[in-house]
Amino acid sequence: MYQYISKQKLNTSIDEAWCFLSDPKNLKVITPPYMGFEIVSGAERPVFAGQVIRYRVRPLFGIPLTWITEITHADEGKYFVDEQRFGPYKFWHHKHFITETKDGVEMEDIVDYKLPLGLVGRLLHKIFIFREIHNIFEFRRKELHKIFNKG
């Protein structure tokens, strides 16, 4: 089992941050273009507990993968949790927290994940997967900075 944590400060209100981050359609905006991210279904409303969202991504050699997540918890203006139901990971649990600060908002992502394939999965994590997850969150950090930290 692995964990990835990312924190970022945003110059915005909690309401604006929540409005953007809780709209599944905005995930395409903050996902690297090379991943070929597409929402197939389930993103018609802001996140709510029980929501199932189906995506198509092309993370490796343009090969399409279907990824289905469920929003298992949501507390408006505070946090939501998505869990993979079907996809490339053996386990994926992603918590999104937003907290008001004196300067705006702190956003924190905590991802707990496990790979399939045992020893091969662990090896792939060392040589490729951890770096890829880091790059995705780094892209997200830069895009959110452009959107919310204009000045």
Secondary structure as UniProt FT lines:
FT   STRAND          2..10
FT   HELIX           14..21
FT   HELIX           24..27
FT   TURN            28..30
FT   HELIX           33..35
FT   STRAND          38..41
FT   TURN            49..50
FT   STRAND          52..60
FT   TURN            61..62
FT   STRAND          63..75
FT   TURN            76..78
FT   STRAND          79..86
FT   STRAND          91..101
FT   TURN            102..103
FT   STRAND          104..114
FT   HELIX           118..124
FT   HELIX           125..129
FT   HELIX           130..148
//
